[in-house]
Amino acid sequence: MGKEQMVSALIRIHLLETDLELKQLPADSANAIFKKEEKEILDSLKIDEKQFRNSYDFYIRHPEYLDIIYTTVIDSLSLREAIAMQKESGDTVATAPPA
């Protein structure tokens, strides 16, 4: 699994985690929803769960690559947050890039 696919998956997964945290669901409900929606995210990216886990484990063992991936993930999430904040304040801005 390449860097771009991992970045897309992680962006969507982190957005899912944030959404579930904001909903303040009971832990068991949040976990069940997370597992279901994580599978949907991976399916939409044509990544199976085993492939994702194996790739994530690879990146964990190679922090120099993981740093590059998370720099991109954080930059994308920060941009999305800035765009959302500008939209809330009524400013006109470009849309965030796709995950």
Biopython code that builds the backbone (N, CA, C, O; Angstrom):
import numpy as np
from Bio.PDB.StructureBuilder import StructureBuilder

atoms = [
    (1, "MET", "N", (0.855, -1.178, 0.000)),
    (1, "MET", "CA", (0.000, 0.000, 0.000)),
    (1, "MET", "C", (0.896, 1.233, 0.000)),
    (1, "MET", "O", (1.759, 1.383, 0.864)),
    (2, "GLY", "N", (0.686, 2.104, -0.964)),
    (2, "GLY", "CA", (1.537, 3.272, -1.111)),
    (2, "GLY", "C", (1.190, 4.403, -0.164)),
    (2, "GLY", "O", (0.183, 4.377, 0.543)),
    (3, "LYS", "N", (2.061, 5.391, -0.178)),
    (3, "LYS", "CA", (1.928, 6.553, 0.692)),
    (3, "LYS", "C", (0.596, 7.270, 0.474)),
    (3, "LYS", "O", (-0.085, 7.620, 1.438)),
    (4, "GLU", "N", (0.222, 7.489, -0.785)),
    (4, "GLU", "CA", (-0.993, 8.247, -1.073)),
    (4, "GLU", "C", (-2.241, 7.543, -0.545)),
    (4, "GLU", "O", (-3.132, 8.180, 0.018)),
    (5, "GLN", "N", (-2.297, 6.226, -0.732)),
    (5, "GLN", "CA", (-3.444, 5.464, -0.212)),
    (5, "GLN", "C", (-3.476, 5.510, 1.309)),
    (5, "GLN", "O", (-4.543, 5.656, 1.904)),
    (6, "MET", "N", (-2.314, 5.387, 1.940)),
    (6, "MET", "CA", (-2.260, 5.427, 3.402)),
    (6, "MET", "C", (-2.691, 6.803, 3.906)),
    (6, "MET", "O", (-3.441, 6.897, 4.878)),
    (7, "VAL", "N", (-2.233, 7.854, 3.264)),
    (7, "VAL", "CA", (-2.624, 9.207, 3.661)),
    (7, "VAL", "C", (-4.143, 9.365, 3.554)),
    (7, "VAL", "O", (-4.779, 9.850, 4.489)),
    (8, "SER", "N", (-4.719, 8.966, 2.439)),
    (8, "SER", "CA", (-6.175, 9.077, 2.257)),
    (8, "SER", "C", (-6.934, 8.301, 3.321)),
    (8, "SER", "O", (-7.906, 8.800, 3.889)),
    (9, "ALA", "N", (-6.490, 7.086, 3.587)),
    (9, "ALA", "CA", (-7.156, 6.261, 4.598)),
    (9, "ALA", "C", (-7.055, 6.909, 5.973)),
    (9, "ALA", "O", (-8.050, 6.989, 6.695)),
    (10, "LEU", "N", (-5.869, 7.369, 6.339)),
    (10, "LEU", "CA", (-5.679, 7.948, 7.672)),
    (10, "LEU", "C", (-6.458, 9.247, 7.845)),
    (10, "LEU", "O", (-7.002, 9.501, 8.920)),
    (11, "ILE", "N", (-6.516, 10.065, 6.808)),
    (11, "ILE", "CA", (-7.311, 11.297, 6.903)),
    (11, "ILE", "C", (-8.762, 10.945, 7.205)),
    (11, "ILE", "O", (-9.357, 11.496, 8.131)),
    (12, "ARG", "N", (-9.325, 10.042, 6.438)),
    (12, "ARG", "CA", (-10.732, 9.670, 6.635)),
    (12, "ARG", "C", (-10.957, 9.009, 7.993)),
    (12, "ARG", "O", (-11.969, 9.261, 8.647)),
    (13, "ILE", "N", (-10.027, 8.174, 8.411)),
    (13, "ILE", "CA", (-10.164, 7.499, 9.703)),
    (13, "ILE", "C", (-10.084, 8.508, 10.843)),
    (13, "ILE", "O", (-10.854, 8.415, 11.799)),
    (14, "HIS", "N", (-9.173, 9.465, 10.759)),
    (14, "HIS", "CA", (-9.080, 10.479, 11.815)),
    (14, "HIS", "C", (-10.316, 11.377, 11.836)),
    (14, "HIS", "O", (-10.763, 11.782, 12.909)),
    (15, "LEU", "N", (-10.868, 11.689, 10.678)),
    (15, "LEU", "CA", (-12.115, 12.457, 10.649)),
    (15, "LEU", "C", (-13.258, 11.659, 11.278)),
    (15, "LEU", "O", (-14.087, 12.219, 11.995)),
    (16, "LEU", "N", (-13.300, 10.373, 11.012)),
    (16, "LEU", "CA", (-14.301, 9.496, 11.623)),
    (16, "LEU", "C", (-14.148, 9.491, 13.141)),
    (16, "LEU", "O", (-15.134, 9.614, 13.867)),
    (17, "GLU", "N", (-12.916, 9.348, 13.619)),
    (17, "GLU", "CA", (-12.673, 9.348, 15.068)),
    (17, "GLU", "C", (-13.155, 10.646, 15.705)),
    (17, "GLU", "O", (-13.783, 10.629, 16.763)),
    (18, "THR", "N", (-12.863, 11.761, 15.062)),
    (18, "THR", "CA", (-13.286, 13.057, 15.589)),
    (18, "THR", "C", (-14.806, 13.157, 15.623)),
    (18, "THR", "O", (-15.382, 13.622, 16.607)),
    (19, "ASP", "N", (-15.447, 12.722, 14.553)),
    (19, "ASP", "CA", (-16.906, 12.749, 14.492)),
    (19, "ASP", "C", (-17.516, 11.931, 15.630)),
    (19, "ASP", "O", (-18.465, 12.371, 16.279)),
    (20, "LEU", "N", (-16.971, 10.753, 15.864)),
    (20, "LEU", "CA", (-17.506, 9.899, 16.928)),
    (20, "LEU", "C", (-17.246, 10.500, 18.309)),
    (20, "LEU", "O", (-18.090, 10.392, 19.198)),
    (21, "GLU", "N", (-16.089, 11.130, 18.497)),
    (21, "GLU", "CA", (-15.807, 11.783, 19.779)),
    (21, "GLU", "C", (-16.803, 12.909, 20.042)),
    (21, "GLU", "O", (-17.296, 13.063, 21.160)),
    (22, "LEU", "N", (-17.092, 13.688, 19.013)),
    (22, "LEU", "CA", (-18.022, 14.804, 19.171)),
    (22, "LEU", "C", (-19.435, 14.333, 19.501)),
    (22, "LEU", "O", (-20.186, 15.048, 20.166)),
    (23, "LYS", "N", (-19.798, 13.156, 19.049)),
    (23, "LYS", "CA", (-21.135, 12.613, 19.324)),
    (23, "LYS", "C", (-21.264, 12.084, 20.746)),
    (23, "LYS", "O", (-22.375, 11.848, 21.220)),
    (24, "GLN", "N", (-20.139, 11.895, 21.430)),
    (24, "GLN", "CA", (-20.117, 11.429, 22.820)),
    (24, "GLN", "C", (-20.987, 10.189, 23.033)),
    (24, "GLN", "O", (-21.793, 10.127, 23.962)),
    (25, "LEU", "N", (-20.806, 9.228, 22.171)),
    (25, "LEU", "CA", (-21.537, 7.969, 22.278)),
    (25, "LEU", "C", (-20.911, 7.086, 23.345)),
    (25, "LEU", "O", (-19.742, 7.263, 23.686)),
    (26, "PRO", "N", (-21.675, 6.136, 23.875)),
    (26, "PRO", "CA", (-21.066, 5.148, 24.766)),
    (26, "PRO", "C", (-19.948, 4.416, 24.018)),
    (26, "PRO", "O", (-20.026, 4.223, 22.805)),
    (27, "ALA", "N", (-18.923, 4.016, 24.744)),
    (27, "ALA", "CA", (-17.728, 3.425, 24.127)),
    (27, "ALA", "C", (-18.058, 2.232, 23.236)),
    (27, "ALA", "O", (-17.510, 2.110, 22.141)),
    (28, "ASP", "N", (-18.954, 1.347, 23.696)),
    (28, "ASP", "CA", (-19.259, 0.161, 22.887)),
    (28, "ASP", "C", (-19.971, 0.535, 21.589)),
    (28, "ASP", "O", (-19.717, -0.068, 20.547)),
    (29, "SER", "N", (-20.857, 1.524, 21.647)),
    (29, "SER", "CA", (-21.543, 1.979, 20.434)),
    (29, "SER", "C", (-20.566, 2.651, 19.483)),
    (29, "SER", "O", (-20.578, 2.386, 18.281)),
    (30, "ALA", "N", (-19.721, 3.521, 20.023)),
    (30, "ALA", "CA", (-18.733, 4.216, 19.197)),
    (30, "ALA", "C", (-17.791, 3.220, 18.533)),
    (30, "ALA", "O", (-17.443, 3.372, 17.362)),
    (31, "ASN", "N", (-17.385, 2.212, 19.278)),
    (31, "ASN", "CA", (-16.471, 1.200, 18.732)),
    (31, "ASN", "C", (-17.136, 0.414, 17.604)),
    (31, "ASN", "O", (-16.506, 0.143, 16.582)),
    (32, "ALA", "N", (-18.388, 0.052, 17.783)),
    (32, "ALA", "CA", (-19.110, -0.695, 16.747)),
    (32, "ALA", "C", (-19.267, 0.150, 15.481)),
    (32, "ALA", "O", (-19.061, -0.338, 14.369)),
    (33, "ILE", "N", (-19.629, 1.409, 15.660)),
    (33, "ILE", "CA", (-19.774, 2.304, 14.511)),
    (33, "ILE", "C", (-18.427, 2.505, 13.834)),
    (33, "ILE", "O", (-18.330, 2.494, 12.607)),
    (34, "PHE", "N", (-17.379, 2.691, 14.651)),
    (34, "PHE", "CA", (-16.042, 2.901, 14.089)),
    (34, "PHE", "C", (-15.628, 1.723, 13.220)),
    (34, "PHE", "O", (-15.161, 1.914, 12.097)),
    (35, "LYS", "N", (-15.794, 0.515, 13.726)),
    (35, "LYS", "CA", (-15.391, -0.670, 12.958)),
    (35, "LYS", "C", (-16.141, -0.759, 11.631)),
    (35, "LYS", "O", (-15.549, -1.054, 10.593)),
    (36, "LYS", "N", (-17.444, -0.501, 11.675)),
    (36, "LYS", "CA", (-18.257, -0.564, 10.455)),
    (36, "LYS", "C", (-17.822, 0.508, 9.460)),
    (36, "LYS", "O", (-17.617, 0.224, 8.280)),
    (37, "GLU", "N", (-17.683, 1.729, 9.939)),
    (37, "GLU", "CA", (-17.349, 2.829, 9.031)),
    (37, "GLU", "C", (-15.894, 2.770, 8.569)),
    (37, "GLU", "O", (-15.583, 3.194, 7.456)),
    (38, "GLU", "N", (-15.005, 2.254, 9.407)),
    (38, "GLU", "CA", (-13.616, 2.077, 8.974)),
    (38, "GLU", "C", (-13.566, 1.095, 7.804)),
    (38, "GLU", "O", (-12.836, 1.306, 6.835)),
    (39, "LYS", "N", (-14.344, 0.027, 7.903)),
    (39, "LYS", "CA", (-14.402, -0.947, 6.805)),
    (39, "LYS", "C", (-14.935, -0.289, 5.536)),
    (39, "LYS", "O", (-14.427, -0.545, 4.444)),
    (40, "GLU", "N", (-15.949, 0.549, 5.673)),
    (40, "GLU", "CA", (-16.504, 1.256, 4.514)),
    (40, "GLU", "C", (-15.468, 2.194, 3.889)),
    (40, "GLU", "O", (-15.379, 2.305, 2.666)),
    (41, "ILE", "N", (-14.693, 2.863, 4.734)),
    (41, "ILE", "CA", (-13.630, 3.748, 4.237)),
    (41, "ILE", "C", (-12.620, 2.940, 3.441)),
    (41, "ILE", "O", (-12.268, 3.299, 2.317)),
    (42, "LEU", "N", (-12.160, 1.851, 4.028)),
    (42, "LEU", "CA", (-11.157, 1.024, 3.351)),
    (42, "LEU", "C", (-11.721, 0.433, 2.062)),
    (42, "LEU", "O", (-11.035, 0.396, 1.041)),
    (43, "ASP", "N", (-12.970, -0.029, 2.110)),
    (43, "ASP", "CA", (-13.605, -0.571, 0.899)),
    (43, "ASP", "C", (-13.673, 0.484, -0.203)),
    (43, "ASP", "O", (-13.418, 0.187, -1.370)),
    (44, "SER", "N", (-14.014, 1.710, 0.169)),
    (44, "SER", "CA", (-14.129, 2.776, -0.835)),
    (44, "SER", "C", (-12.780, 3.099, -1.474)),
    (44, "SER", "O", (-12.718, 3.581, -2.604)),
    (45, "LEU", "N", (-11.707, 2.829, -0.740)),
    (45, "LEU", "CA", (-10.353, 3.053, -1.270)),
    (45, "LEU", "C", (-9.779, 1.784, -1.892)),
    (45, "LEU", "O", (-8.630, 1.759, -2.335)),
    (46, "LYS", "N", (-10.592, 0.734, -1.919)),
    (46, "LYS", "CA", (-10.182, -0.572, -2.467)),
    (46, "LYS", "C", (-8.956, -1.137, -1.735)),
    (46, "LYS", "O", (-7.995, -1.611, -2.341)),
    (47, "ILE", "N", (-9.043, -1.062, -0.399)),
    (47, "ILE", "CA", (-7.992, -1.578, 0.479)),
    (47, "ILE", "C", (-8.659, -2.580, 1.414)),
    (47, "ILE", "O", (-9.668, -2.256, 2.040)),
    (48, "ASP", "N", (-8.112, -3.795, 1.519)),
    (48, "ASP", "CA", (-8.690, -4.706, 2.504)),
    (48, "ASP", "C", (-8.020, -4.459, 3.859)),
    (48, "ASP", "O", (-6.915, -3.924, 3.944)),
    (49, "GLU", "N", (-8.730, -4.869, 4.909)),
    (49, "GLU", "CA", (-8.276, -4.569, 6.264)),
    (49, "GLU", "C", (-6.899, -5.151, 6.551)),
    (49, "GLU", "O", (-6.072, -4.501, 7.190)),
    (50, "LYS", "N", (-6.644, -6.371, 6.084)),
    (50, "LYS", "CA", (-5.339, -6.994, 6.321)),
    (50, "LYS", "C", (-4.229, -6.184, 5.651)),
    (50, "LYS", "O", (-3.170, -5.960, 6.237)),
    (51, "GLN", "N", (-4.483, -5.754, 4.429)),
    (51, "GLN", "CA", (-3.505, -4.939, 3.709)),
    (51, "GLN", "C", (-3.232, -3.637, 4.473)),
    (51, "GLN", "O", (-2.082, -3.213, 4.597)),
    (52, "PHE", "N", (-4.294, -3.008, 4.984)),
    (52, "PHE", "CA", (-4.131, -1.768, 5.738)),
    (52, "PHE", "C", (-3.298, -2.011, 6.991)),
    (52, "PHE", "O", (-2.354, -1.271, 7.270)),
    (53, "ARG", "N", (-3.650, -3.047, 7.745)),
    (53, "ARG", "CA", (-2.921, -3.342, 8.991)),
    (53, "ARG", "C", (-1.454, -3.664, 8.706)),
    (53, "ARG", "O", (-0.563, -3.185, 9.407)),
    (54, "ASN", "N", (-1.207, -4.468, 7.686)),
    (54, "ASN", "CA", (0.179, -4.804, 7.336)),
    (54, "ASN", "C", (0.963, -3.559, 6.935)),
    (54, "ASN", "O", (2.113, -3.387, 7.339)),
    (55, "SER", "N", (0.345, -2.703, 6.148)),
    (55, "SER", "CA", (1.018, -1.476, 5.729)),
    (55, "SER", "C", (1.249, -0.553, 6.919)),
    (55, "SER", "O", (2.317, 0.045, 7.051)),
    (56, "TYR", "N", (0.244, -0.439, 7.785)),
    (56, "TYR", "CA", (0.399, 0.412, 8.964)),
    (56, "TYR", "C", (1.523, -0.118, 9.846)),
    (56, "TYR", "O", (2.331, 0.658, 10.357)),
    (57, "ASP", "N", (1.577, -1.423, 10.024)),
    (57, "ASP", "CA", (2.667, -2.027, 10.803)),
    (57, "ASP", "C", (4.023, -1.731, 10.173)),
    (57, "ASP", "O", (4.989, -1.458, 10.885)),
    (58, "PHE", "N", (4.104, -1.782, 8.839)),
    (58, "PHE", "CA", (5.350, -1.449, 8.145)),
    (58, "PHE", "C", (5.765, -0.019, 8.478)),
    (58, "PHE", "O", (6.917, 0.238, 8.827)),
    (59, "TYR", "N", (4.810, 0.911, 8.364)),
    (59, "TYR", "CA", (5.136, 2.311, 8.622)),
    (59, "TYR", "C", (5.506, 2.539, 10.089)),
    (59, "TYR", "O", (6.344, 3.390, 10.385)),
    (60, "ILE", "N", (4.902, 1.804, 10.994)),
    (60, "ILE", "CA", (5.260, 1.912, 12.412)),
    (60, "ILE", "C", (6.713, 1.479, 12.618)),
    (60, "ILE", "O", (7.440, 2.075, 13.413)),
    (61, "ARG", "N", (7.124, 0.439, 11.897)),
    (61, "ARG", "CA", (8.503, -0.053, 12.015)),
    (61, "ARG", "C", (9.508, 0.843, 11.286)),
    (61, "ARG", "O", (10.717, 0.710, 11.480)),
    (62, "HIS", "N", (9.014, 1.743, 10.461)),
    (62, "HIS", "CA", (9.870, 2.661, 9.700)),
    (62, "HIS", "C", (9.400, 4.097, 9.960)),
    (62, "HIS", "O", (8.743, 4.703, 9.113)),
    (63, "PRO", "N", (9.738, 4.629, 11.127)),
    (63, "PRO", "CA", (9.222, 5.944, 11.520)),
    (63, "PRO", "C", (9.579, 7.077, 10.556)),
    (63, "PRO", "O", (8.873, 8.083, 10.493)),
    (64, "GLU", "N", (10.664, 6.918, 9.811)),
    (64, "GLU", "CA", (11.022, 7.966, 8.853)),
    (64, "GLU", "C", (9.945, 8.100, 7.771)),
    (64, "GLU", "O", (9.685, 9.203, 7.291)),
    (65, "TYR", "N", (9.322, 6.989, 7.387)),
    (65, "TYR", "CA", (8.226, 7.031, 6.414)),
    (65, "TYR", "C", (6.920, 7.472, 7.076)),
    (65, "TYR", "O", (6.132, 8.216, 6.492)),
    (66, "LEU", "N", (6.709, 7.001, 8.301)),
    (66, "LEU", "CA", (5.495, 7.373, 9.023)),
    (66, "LEU", "C", (5.455, 8.881, 9.270)),
    (66, "LEU", "O", (4.391, 9.495, 9.192)),
    (67, "ASP", "N", (6.614, 9.479, 9.568)),
    (67, "ASP", "CA", (6.674, 10.930, 9.762)),
    (67, "ASP", "C", (6.231, 11.674, 8.505)),
    (67, "ASP", "O", (5.501, 12.661, 8.586)),
    (68, "ILE", "N", (6.672, 11.200, 7.356)),
    (68, "ILE", "CA", (6.290, 11.834, 6.090)),
    (68, "ILE", "C", (4.778, 11.724, 5.886)),
    (68, "ILE", "O", (4.118, 12.689, 5.500)),
    (69, "ILE", "N", (4.251, 10.546, 6.148)),
    (69, "ILE", "CA", (2.811, 10.324, 5.981)),
    (69, "ILE", "C", (2.017, 11.216, 6.925)),
    (69, "ILE", "O", (1.069, 11.878, 6.503)),
    (70, "TYR", "N", (2.399, 11.237, 8.205)),
    (70, "TYR", "CA", (1.631, 12.024, 9.165)),
    (70, "TYR", "C", (1.807, 13.520, 8.965)),
    (70, "TYR", "O", (0.914, 14.288, 9.322)),
    (71, "THR", "N", (2.914, 13.955, 8.414)),
    (71, "THR", "CA", (3.056, 15.371, 8.066)),
    (71, "THR", "C", (2.001, 15.744, 7.034)),
    (71, "THR", "O", (1.369, 16.796, 7.139)),
    (72, "THR", "N", (1.812, 14.892, 6.045)),
    (72, "THR", "CA", (0.803, 15.135, 5.013)),
    (72, "THR", "C", (-0.609, 15.067, 5.601)),
    (72, "THR", "O", (-1.456, 15.900, 5.279)),
    (73, "VAL", "N", (-0.860, 14.083, 6.455)),
    (73, "VAL", "CA", (-2.178, 13.943, 7.091)),
    (73, "VAL", "C", (-2.494, 15.188, 7.918)),
    (73, "VAL", "O", (-3.584, 15.749, 7.808)),
    (74, "ILE", "N", (-1.546, 15.615, 8.739)),
    (74, "ILE", "CA", (-1.763, 16.776, 9.609)),
    (74, "ILE", "C", (-1.962, 18.039, 8.783)),
    (74, "ILE", "O", (-2.834, 18.851, 9.093)),
    (75, "ASP", "N", (-1.163, 18.211, 7.734)),
    (75, "ASP", "CA", (-1.333, 19.380, 6.862)),
    (75, "ASP", "C", (-2.734, 19.399, 6.251)),
    (75, "ASP", "O", (-3.376, 20.449, 6.207)),
    (76, "SER", "N", (-3.203, 18.260, 5.786)),
    (76, "SER", "CA", (-4.524, 18.184, 5.173)),
    (76, "SER", "C", (-5.624, 18.466, 6.191)),
    (76, "SER", "O", (-6.560, 19.215, 5.910)),
    (77, "LEU", "N", (-5.510, 17.870, 7.366)),
    (77, "LEU", "CA", (-6.524, 18.096, 8.398)),
    (77, "LEU", "C", (-6.513, 19.550, 8.865)),
    (77, "LEU", "O", (-7.570, 20.122, 9.132)),
    (78, "SER", "N", (-5.328, 20.148, 8.967)),
    (78, "SER", "CA", (-5.226, 21.558, 9.360)),
    (78, "SER", "C", (-5.872, 22.458, 8.317)),
    (78, "SER", "O", (-6.571, 23.411, 8.662)),
    (79, "LEU", "N", (-5.641, 22.158, 7.040)),
    (79, "LEU", "CA", (-6.262, 22.927, 5.963)),
    (79, "LEU", "C", (-7.779, 22.798, 6.026)),
    (79, "LEU", "O", (-8.495, 23.789, 5.882)),
    (80, "ARG", "N", (-8.263, 21.599, 6.238)),
    (80, "ARG", "CA", (-9.712, 21.381, 6.336)),
    (80, "ARG", "C", (-10.297, 22.167, 7.508)),
    (80, "ARG", "O", (-11.373, 22.755, 7.393)),
    (81, "GLU", "N", (-9.583, 22.173, 8.634)),
    (81, "GLU", "CA", (-10.047, 22.915, 9.800)),
    (81, "GLU", "C", (-10.084, 24.413, 9.504)),
    (81, "GLU", "O", (-11.050, 25.091, 9.857)),
    (82, "ALA", "N", (-9.044, 24.932, 8.860)),
    (82, "ALA", "CA", (-9.001, 26.356, 8.525)),
    (82, "ALA", "C", (-10.142, 26.724, 7.583)),
    (82, "ALA", "O", (-10.777, 27.766, 7.750)),
    (83, "ILE", "N", (-10.399, 25.880, 6.605)),
    (83, "ILE", "CA", (-11.492, 26.132, 5.661)),
    (83, "ILE", "C", (-12.834, 26.118, 6.387)),
    (83, "ILE", "O", (-13.682, 26.976, 6.140)),
    (84, "ALA", "N", (-13.029, 25.157, 7.275)),
    (84, "ALA", "CA", (-14.282, 25.073, 8.034)),
    (84, "ALA", "C", (-14.468, 26.313, 8.907)),
    (84, "ALA", "O", (-15.574, 26.843, 9.012)),
    (85, "MET", "N", (-13.388, 26.769, 9.530)),
    (85, "MET", "CA", (-13.483, 27.956, 10.386)),
    (85, "MET", "C", (-13.799, 29.200, 9.559)),
    (85, "MET", "O", (-14.569, 30.056, 9.996)),
    (86, "GLN", "N", (-13.210, 29.303, 8.367)),
    (86, "GLN", "CA", (-13.499, 30.446, 7.505)),
    (86, "GLN", "C", (-14.943, 30.402, 7.017)),
    (86, "GLN", "O", (-15.601, 31.438, 6.923)),
    (87, "LYS", "N", (-15.432, 29.219, 6.708)),
    (87, "LYS", "CA", (-16.829, 29.094, 6.271)),
    (87, "LYS", "C", (-17.775, 29.509, 7.388)),
    (87, "LYS", "O", (-18.788, 30.164, 7.143)),
    (88, "GLU", "N", (-17.436, 29.123, 8.629)),
    (88, "GLU", "CA", (-18.275, 29.492, 9.769)),
    (88, "GLU", "C", (-18.308, 31.001, 9.960)),
    (88, "GLU", "O", (-19.326, 31.559, 10.371)),
    (89, "SER", "N", (-17.184, 31.664, 9.659)),
    (89, "SER", "CA", (-17.133, 33.118, 9.833)),
    (89, "SER", "C", (-17.695, 33.860, 8.626)),
    (89, "SER", "O", (-17.778, 35.088, 8.637)),
    (90, "GLY", "N", (-18.086, 33.114, 7.574)),
    (90, "GLY", "CA", (-18.703, 33.721, 6.408)),
    (90, "GLY", "C", (-17.740, 34.106, 5.314)),
    (90, "GLY", "O", (-18.154, 34.684, 4.309)),
    (91, "ASP", "N", (-16.466, 33.803, 5.475)),
    (91, "ASP", "CA", (-15.487, 34.107, 4.430)),
    (91, "ASP", "C", (-15.664, 33.143, 3.270)),
    (91, "ASP", "O", (-16.118, 32.014, 3.455)),
    (92, "THR", "N", (-15.308, 33.585, 2.083)),
    (92, "THR", "CA", (-15.349, 32.728, 0.903)),
    (92, "THR", "C", (-13.972, 32.126, 0.707)),
    (92, "THR", "O", (-12.972, 32.841, 0.646)),
    (93, "VAL", "N", (-13.925, 30.799, 0.608)),
    (93, "VAL", "CA", (-12.645, 30.114, 0.438)),
    (93, "VAL", "C", (-12.806, 28.963, -0.530)),
    (93, "VAL", "O", (-13.915, 28.550, -0.866)),
    (94, "ALA", "N", (-11.672, 28.461, -0.966)),
    (94, "ALA", "CA", (-11.685, 27.259, -1.807)),
    (94, "ALA", "C", (-12.044, 26.058, -0.954)),
    (94, "ALA", "O", (-11.944, 26.098, 0.272)),
    (95, "THR", "N", (-12.461, 24.999, -1.610)),
    (95, "THR", "CA", (-12.812, 23.787, -0.881)),
    (95, "THR", "C", (-11.570, 22.982, -0.553)),
    (95, "THR", "O", (-10.538, 23.115, -1.211)),
    (96, "ALA", "N", (-11.675, 22.152, 0.460)),
    (96, "ALA", "CA", (-10.567, 21.291, 0.872)),
    (96, "ALA", "C", (-10.331, 20.226, -0.180)),
    (96, "ALA", "O", (-11.258, 19.811, -0.876)),
    (97, "PRO", "N", (-9.084, 19.786, -0.294)),
    (97, "PRO", "CA", (-8.798, 18.708, -1.243)),
    (97, "PRO", "C", (-9.464, 17.418, -0.795)),
    (97, "PRO", "O", (-9.714, 17.235, 0.397)),
    (98, "PRO", "N", (-9.755, 16.524, -1.724)),
    (98, "PRO", "CA", (-10.358, 15.244, -1.340)),
    (98, "PRO", "C", (-9.397, 14.430, -0.488)),
    (98, "PRO", "O", (-8.178, 14.548, -0.610)),
    (99, "ALA", "N", (-9.967, 13.609, 0.369)),
    (99, "ALA", "CA", (-9.139, 12.759, 1.241)),
    (99, "ALA", "C", (-8.522, 11.646, 0.447)),
    (99, "ALA", "O", (-7.792, 10.824, 1.000)),
]
sb = StructureBuilder()
sb.init_structure("model")
sb.init_model(0)
sb.init_chain("A")
sb.init_seg("    ")
for serial, (resi, resn, name, xyz) in enumerate(atoms, 1):
    if name == "N":
        sb.init_residue(resn, " ", resi, " ")
    sb.init_atom(name, np.array(xyz, "f"), 0.0, 1.0, " ", f" {name:<3s}", serial, name[0])
structure = sb.get_structure()
